[in-house]
């Protein structure tokens, strides 16, 4: 039988593709190309989408950072104004200034809430103290306690614990206030020099009027006053420089003396070191 007389499928089996097979192969290759193009297009779209998300997140980060920087600068400005205003508010005609200071402190507190950790302990203490002076006790206590717990430096820590205790006394939370006072006494442990003794004496002077106000005259006189007086006697010259240079210490010692003499009726002759270095009136 001649080759031309053989069936077409026999010819295909001998190495020659049939038109149907050729068409199928072409269709398969076209499908593969289309699939690759689709995958490539999807990949490009995915990369583009991811890129857009990354750019959006980065832009949001930059905007957030800018806002944070702006708020930090505003907070610094407010804290500076608060410090200056508090001095003016203590003047005889400073009532209107005190209201301005309170408003600035409340604004500063809102900024602190947004900045979270990007706020120093000193800033929290200053704002908290201004809120306390304005009788805004809840946010004041939060700021002062947070500043104290951060232990950024002994002075801010001790000042913050004492101020927090003052708020607690005013809220009739006397037991918690006494805990804060005890913690304030420990703020300078391990600090070289007589810093620890200074802090204990200062804290005792600070606490005496509050102890007197809740009827603890005996403890105020025989515990805190005697302790402070003994420390001052032991470190006479060093404490003299400390008291002279620290107006707050002088003010608290004077207030403590007056509370014991007037409210507790302690006889002037019985009150130990009632004229500490001539700074405290009899």
VEXDOLUM-403620 format. One record per residue (C-alpha): y, z, x; chain; residue in three letters. Coordinates in Angstrom, 2 decimals. Layout:
BEGIN
+---------+---------+---------+------+------+
:       y :       z :       x : unit : code :
+---------+---------+---------+------+------+
:       Y :       Z :       X :    A :  ala :
...
+---------+---------+---------+------+------+
This chain:
BEGIN
+---------+---------+---------+------+------+
:       y :       z :       x : unit : code :
+---------+---------+---------+------+------+
:    0.00 :    0.00 :    0.00 :    A :  unk :
:    3.45 :   -0.94 :    1.35 :    A :  unk :
:    6.14 :    1.74 :    2.02 :    A :  unk :
:    8.40 :    0.24 :   -0.59 :    A :  unk :
:    5.71 :    0.84 :   -3.13 :    A :  unk :
:    5.38 :    4.59 :   -2.39 :    A :  unk :
:    6.95 :    7.16 :   -4.84 :    A :  unk :
:   10.47 :    8.50 :   -4.00 :    A :  unk :
:    9.28 :   12.13 :   -3.74 :    A :  unk :
:    6.80 :   10.99 :   -1.13 :    A :  unk :
:    9.68 :    9.44 :    0.81 :    A :  unk :
:   11.62 :   12.77 :    0.65 :    A :  unk :
:    8.63 :   14.66 :    1.95 :    A :  unk :
:    8.62 :   12.36 :    4.94 :    A :  unk :
:   12.13 :   13.57 :    6.02 :    A :  unk :
:   14.42 :   11.66 :    3.74 :    A :  unk :
:   16.39 :   13.82 :    1.23 :    A :  unk :
:   16.64 :   12.73 :   -2.27 :    A :  unk :
:   20.05 :   12.28 :   -3.89 :    A :  unk :
:   19.44 :   15.40 :   -6.02 :    A :  unk :
:   18.72 :   17.49 :   -2.96 :    A :  unk :
:   21.77 :   16.16 :   -1.14 :    A :  unk :
:   23.91 :   16.98 :   -4.15 :    A :  unk :
:   22.42 :   20.48 :   -4.33 :    A :  unk :
:   23.14 :   21.09 :   -0.64 :    A :  unk :
:   26.73 :   19.89 :   -1.01 :    A :  unk :
:   27.18 :   22.14 :   -4.04 :    A :  unk :
:   25.74 :   25.11 :   -2.11 :    A :  unk :
:   28.08 :   24.52 :    0.82 :    A :  unk :
:   31.03 :   24.18 :   -1.52 :    A :  unk :
:   30.05 :   27.42 :   -3.22 :    A :  unk :
:   29.78 :   29.18 :    0.16 :    A :  unk :
:   33.19 :   27.89 :    1.17 :    A :  unk :
:   34.69 :   29.00 :   -2.12 :    A :  unk :
:   33.05 :   32.41 :   -1.73 :    A :  unk :
:   34.41 :   32.80 :    1.80 :    A :  unk :
:   37.87 :   31.76 :    0.65 :    A :  unk :
:   37.68 :   34.25 :   -2.23 :    A :  unk :
:   36.52 :   37.05 :    0.08 :    A :  unk :
:   39.21 :   36.21 :    2.61 :    A :  unk :
:   41.86 :   36.12 :   -0.12 :    A :  unk :
:   40.64 :   39.44 :   -1.49 :    A :  unk :
:   40.70 :   40.94 :    2.00 :    A :  unk :
:   44.26 :   39.70 :    2.56 :    A :  unk :
:   45.27 :   41.12 :   -0.82 :    A :  unk :
:   43.61 :   44.45 :    0.02 :    A :  unk :
:   45.31 :   44.66 :    3.42 :    A :  unk :
:   48.60 :   43.77 :    1.80 :    A :  unk :
:   48.12 :   46.45 :   -0.86 :    A :  unk :
:   47.19 :   49.08 :    1.75 :    A :  unk :
:   50.18 :   48.04 :    3.81 :    A :  unk :
:   52.45 :   48.40 :    0.81 :    A :  unk :
:   51.06 :   51.86 :    0.09 :    A :  unk :
:   51.49 :   52.93 :    3.71 :    A :  unk :
:   55.04 :   51.62 :    3.77 :    A :  unk :
:   55.80 :   53.36 :    0.50 :    A :  unk :
:   54.37 :   56.65 :    1.78 :    A :  unk :
:   56.26 :   56.35 :    5.05 :    A :  unk :
:   59.46 :   55.53 :    3.20 :    A :  unk :
:   58.89 :   58.54 :    0.95 :    A :  unk :
:   58.27 :   60.67 :    4.06 :    A :  unk :
:   61.52 :   59.48 :    5.61 :    A :  unk :
:   63.42 :   60.17 :    2.40 :    A :  unk :
:   61.80 :   63.59 :    2.16 :    A :  unk :
:   62.65 :   64.32 :    5.78 :    A :  unk :
:   66.23 :   63.24 :    5.20 :    A :  unk :
:   66.46 :   65.46 :    2.15 :    A :  unk :
:   64.93 :   68.34 :    4.10 :    A :  unk :
:   67.41 :   67.90 :    6.93 :    A :  unk :
:   70.28 :   67.77 :    4.46 :    A :  unk :
:   69.06 :   70.93 :    2.73 :    A :  unk :
:   68.65 :   72.73 :    6.05 :    A :  unk :
:   72.20 :   71.86 :    7.03 :    A :  unk :
:   73.43 :   73.01 :    3.63 :    A :  unk :
:   71.49 :   76.27 :    4.01 :    A :  unk :
:   73.05 :   76.94 :    7.42 :    A :  unk :
:   76.49 :   76.37 :    5.91 :    A :  unk :
:   75.76 :   78.67 :    2.97 :    A :  unk :
:   74.39 :   81.43 :    5.19 :    A :  unk :
:   77.52 :   81.26 :    7.35 :    A :  unk :
:   79.73 :   81.48 :    4.26 :    A :  unk :
:   77.66 :   84.38 :    2.92 :    A :  unk :
:   78.06 :   86.38 :    6.13 :    A :  unk :
:   81.81 :   85.82 :    6.15 :    A :  unk :
:   82.08 :   86.51 :    2.43 :    A :  unk :
:   80.16 :   89.78 :    2.63 :    A :  unk :
:   82.74 :   91.18 :    5.03 :    A :  unk :
:   85.56 :   90.14 :    2.71 :    A :  unk :
:   83.69 :   91.47 :   -0.35 :    A :  unk :
:   83.76 :   94.98 :    1.13 :    A :  unk :
:   87.56 :   95.01 :    1.04 :    A :  unk :
:   89.28 :   96.86 :   -1.85 :    A :  unk :
:   90.12 :   93.61 :   -3.67 :    A :  unk :
:   86.86 :   91.88 :   -2.82 :    A :  unk :
:   85.24 :   91.78 :   -6.28 :    A :  unk :
:   85.96 :   88.09 :   -6.84 :    A :  unk :
:   84.65 :   87.29 :   -3.37 :    A :  unk :
:   81.47 :   89.21 :   -4.16 :    A :  unk :
:   80.82 :   86.92 :   -7.14 :    A :  unk :
:   81.27 :   83.87 :   -4.93 :    A :  unk :
:   78.87 :   85.33 :   -2.36 :    A :  unk :
:   76.29 :   85.99 :   -5.07 :    A :  unk :
:   76.57 :   82.39 :   -6.30 :    A :  unk :
:   76.13 :   81.09 :   -2.76 :    A :  unk :
:   73.14 :   83.38 :   -2.24 :    A :  unk :
:   71.47 :   82.12 :   -5.42 :    A :  unk :
:   72.06 :   78.52 :   -4.33 :    A :  unk :
:   70.67 :   79.33 :   -0.88 :    A :  unk :
:   67.61 :   80.93 :   -2.48 :    A :  unk :
:   66.91 :   77.72 :   -4.41 :    A :  unk :
:   67.09 :   75.71 :   -1.18 :    A :  unk :
:   64.75 :   78.16 :    0.56 :    A :  unk :
:   62.23 :   77.68 :   -2.26 :    A :  unk :
:   62.21 :   73.92 :   -1.53 :    A :  unk :
:   62.12 :   74.19 :    2.25 :    A :  unk :
:   59.24 :   76.68 :    2.34 :    A :  unk :
:   58.35 :   77.34 :    5.98 :    A :  unk :
:   61.39 :   75.59 :    7.48 :    A :  unk :
:   63.54 :   78.69 :    7.06 :    A :  unk :
:   64.11 :   81.41 :    9.65 :    A :  unk :
:   63.51 :   85.11 :    8.97 :    A :  unk :
:   67.16 :   85.81 :    9.71 :    A :  unk :
:   68.27 :   83.35 :    7.01 :    A :  unk :
:   65.90 :   84.94 :    4.50 :    A :  unk :
:   67.22 :   88.39 :    5.42 :    A :  unk :
:   70.89 :   87.42 :    5.06 :    A :  unk :
:   70.35 :   85.68 :    1.71 :    A :  unk :
:   68.09 :   88.50 :    0.46 :    A :  unk :
:   70.69 :   91.11 :    1.39 :    A :  unk :
:   73.40 :   89.19 :   -0.46 :    A :  unk :
:   71.19 :   88.97 :   -3.56 :    A :  unk :
:   70.52 :   92.71 :   -3.29 :    A :  unk :
:   74.25 :   93.43 :   -3.11 :    A :  unk :
:   74.65 :   91.32 :   -6.25 :    A :  unk :
:   71.91 :   93.32 :   -8.05 :    A :  unk :
:   69.65 :   90.24 :   -8.21 :    A :  unk :
:   66.69 :   92.32 :   -7.15 :    A :  unk :
:   63.59 :   90.20 :   -7.78 :    A :  unk :
:   64.44 :   87.24 :   -5.49 :    A :  unk :
:   66.04 :   89.65 :   -3.03 :    A :  unk :
:   62.82 :   91.64 :   -2.71 :    A :  unk :
:   60.77 :   88.47 :   -2.24 :    A :  unk :
:   63.00 :   87.15 :    0.54 :    A :  unk :
:   63.33 :   90.49 :    2.33 :    A :  unk :
:   59.59 :   91.20 :    2.21 :    A :  unk :
:   58.75 :   87.71 :    3.47 :    A :  unk :
:   61.26 :   88.04 :    6.30 :    A :  unk :
:   59.79 :   91.41 :    7.28 :    A :  unk :
:   56.18 :   90.21 :    7.24 :    A :  unk :
:   56.98 :   87.26 :    9.51 :    A :  unk :
:   57.79 :   89.69 :   12.37 :    A :  unk :
:   59.95 :   87.10 :   14.10 :    A :  unk :
:   61.79 :   89.78 :   16.08 :    A :  unk :
:   61.86 :   93.61 :   15.88 :    A :  unk :
:   65.46 :   93.91 :   14.67 :    A :  unk :
:   65.12 :   91.46 :   11.78 :    A :  unk :
:   61.75 :   92.98 :   10.89 :    A :  unk :
:   63.11 :   96.54 :   10.75 :    A :  unk :
:   66.29 :   95.53 :    8.92 :    A :  unk :
:   64.27 :   93.57 :    6.35 :    A :  unk :
:   61.84 :   96.44 :    5.68 :    A :  unk :
:   64.76 :   98.87 :    5.20 :    A :  unk :
:   66.59 :   96.49 :    2.86 :    A :  unk :
:   63.38 :   95.87 :    0.89 :    A :  unk :
:   62.90 :   99.64 :    0.59 :    A :  unk :
:   66.45 :   99.98 :   -0.79 :    A :  unk :
:   65.61 :   97.47 :   -3.53 :    A :  unk :
:   62.41 :   99.33 :   -4.39 :    A :  unk :
:   64.26 :  102.64 :   -4.61 :    A :  unk :
:   66.73 :  101.07 :   -7.03 :    A :  unk :
:   63.81 :   99.84 :   -9.11 :    A :  unk :
:   62.31 :  103.38 :   -9.12 :    A :  unk :
:   59.32 :  102.18 :   -7.10 :    A :  unk :
:   59.65 :  105.11 :   -4.74 :    A :  unk :
:   56.14 :  105.17 :   -3.33 :    A :  unk :
:   56.31 :  101.52 :   -2.28 :    A :  unk :
:   59.81 :  102.11 :   -0.89 :    A :  unk :
:   58.52 :  104.92 :    1.31 :    A :  unk :
:   55.75 :  102.64 :    2.57 :    A :  unk :
:   58.36 :  100.08 :    3.61 :    A :  unk :
:   60.40 :  102.79 :    5.33 :    A :  unk :
:   57.34 :  103.89 :    7.29 :    A :  unk :
:   56.69 :  100.27 :    8.27 :    A :  unk :
:   60.31 :   99.90 :    9.39 :    A :  unk :
:   59.80 :  102.89 :   11.71 :    A :  unk :
:   56.99 :  100.98 :   13.42 :    A :  unk :
:   58.88 :   97.75 :   14.01 :    A :  unk :
:   59.81 :   98.53 :   17.62 :    A :  unk :
:   56.48 :   99.92 :   18.78 :    A :  unk :
:   55.79 :   98.56 :   22.25 :    A :  unk :
:   59.37 :   97.38 :   22.85 :    A :  unk :
:   60.58 :   98.62 :   26.27 :    A :  unk :
:   63.37 :  101.18 :   26.57 :    A :  unk :
:   64.43 :  103.51 :   23.78 :    A :  unk :
:   64.39 :  100.84 :   21.07 :    A :  unk :
:   61.60 :  102.55 :   19.16 :    A :  unk :
:   63.42 :  105.90 :   19.13 :    A :  unk :
:   66.64 :  104.16 :   18.08 :    A :  unk :
:   64.86 :  102.47 :   15.24 :    A :  unk :
:   63.18 :  105.66 :   14.01 :    A :  unk :
:   66.47 :  107.59 :   14.04 :    A :  unk :
:   68.35 :  104.75 :   12.35 :    A :  unk :
:   65.62 :  104.41 :    9.71 :    A :  unk :
:   65.66 :  108.15 :    9.00 :    A :  unk :
:   69.44 :  108.12 :    8.57 :    A :  unk :
:   69.09 :  105.11 :    6.27 :    A :  unk :
:   66.41 :  106.79 :    4.13 :    A :  unk :
:   68.00 :  110.22 :    3.73 :    A :  unk :
:   70.42 :  109.31 :    0.86 :    A :  unk :
:   67.53 :  107.74 :   -1.07 :    A :  unk :
:   65.32 :  110.81 :   -0.54 :    A :  unk :
:   68.19 :  112.98 :   -1.67 :    A :  unk :
:   68.69 :  110.84 :   -4.79 :    A :  unk :
:   65.08 :  111.41 :   -5.87 :    A :  unk :
:   65.30 :  115.16 :   -5.24 :    A :  unk :
:   63.53 :  115.37 :   -1.88 :    A :  unk :
:   66.20 :  117.44 :   -0.17 :    A :  unk :
:   63.80 :  119.51 :    1.89 :    A :  unk :
:   62.09 :  116.46 :    3.38 :    A :  unk :
:   65.44 :  114.74 :    3.96 :    A :  unk :
:   66.81 :  117.76 :    5.82 :    A :  unk :
:   63.80 :  119.25 :    7.61 :    A :  unk :
:   61.91 :  116.02 :    8.15 :    A :  unk :
:   64.13 :  113.00 :    8.57 :    A :  unk :
:   67.43 :  114.58 :    9.67 :    A :  unk :
:   65.77 :  116.93 :   12.14 :    A :  unk :
:   63.70 :  114.09 :   13.57 :    A :  unk :
:   66.73 :  111.84 :   14.04 :    A :  unk :
:   68.78 :  114.66 :   15.51 :    A :  unk :
:   66.01 :  115.56 :   17.94 :    A :  unk :
:   65.67 :  111.96 :   19.09 :    A :  unk :
:   69.40 :  111.73 :   19.66 :    A :  unk :
:   69.34 :  115.01 :   21.59 :    A :  unk :
:   66.47 :  113.75 :   23.77 :    A :  unk :
:   68.20 :  110.48 :   24.54 :    A :  unk :
:   71.79 :  111.64 :   24.35 :    A :  unk :
:   73.55 :  109.12 :   26.53 :    A :  unk :
:   71.49 :  106.13 :   25.44 :    A :  unk :
:   71.91 :  106.95 :   21.78 :    A :  unk :
:   75.61 :  107.50 :   22.28 :    A :  unk :
:   76.00 :  103.90 :   23.39 :    A :  unk :
:   73.79 :  102.75 :   20.52 :    A :  unk :
:   75.76 :  104.64 :   17.87 :    A :  unk :
:   79.12 :  103.57 :   19.22 :    A :  unk :
:   78.07 :   99.92 :   19.31 :    A :  unk :
:   76.31 :   99.91 :   15.95 :    A :  unk :
:   78.66 :  100.33 :   13.03 :    A :  unk :
:   75.74 :  100.27 :   10.58 :    A :  unk :
:   74.10 :  103.15 :   12.41 :    A :  unk :
:   77.31 :  105.17 :   12.31 :    A :  unk :
:   77.78 :  104.41 :    8.61 :    A :  unk :
:   74.20 :  105.39 :    7.72 :    A :  unk :
:   74.34 :  108.58 :    9.78 :    A :  unk :
:   77.62 :  109.52 :    8.12 :    A :  unk :
:   76.27 :  108.78 :    4.63 :    A :  unk :
:   73.14 :  110.80 :    5.37 :    A :  unk :
:   75.20 :  113.77 :    6.52 :    A :  unk :
:   77.41 :  113.67 :    3.42 :    A :  unk :
:   74.39 :  113.44 :    1.10 :    A :  unk :
:   72.80 :  116.52 :    2.64 :    A :  unk :
:   76.02 :  118.50 :    2.65 :    A :  unk :
:   77.27 :  117.59 :   -0.82 :    A :  unk :
:   74.18 :  116.91 :   -2.95 :    A :  unk :
:   71.59 :  119.14 :   -1.27 :    A :  unk :
:   74.22 :  121.82 :   -0.53 :    A :  unk :
:   72.92 :  122.30 :    2.99 :    A :  unk :
:   75.22 :  124.78 :    4.79 :    A :  unk :
:   77.13 :  122.99 :    7.56 :    A :  unk :
:   76.00 :  125.55 :   10.10 :    A :  unk :
:   72.34 :  124.98 :    9.24 :    A :  unk :
:   72.43 :  121.20 :    9.49 :    A :  unk :
:   71.20 :  120.36 :   12.96 :    A :  unk :
:   73.48 :  118.14 :   15.01 :    A :  unk :
:   75.75 :  117.72 :   12.01 :    A :  unk :
:   78.42 :  116.38 :   14.32 :    A :  unk :
:   76.28 :  113.98 :   16.33 :    A :  unk :
:   78.47 :  113.11 :   19.30 :    A :  unk :
:   81.54 :  113.71 :   17.14 :    A :  unk :
:   80.84 :  110.66 :   14.99 :    A :  unk :
:   79.63 :  112.33 :   11.79 :    A :  unk :
:   82.11 :  114.39 :    9.75 :    A :  unk :
:   81.12 :  117.99 :    8.90 :    A :  unk :
+---------+---------+---------+------+------+
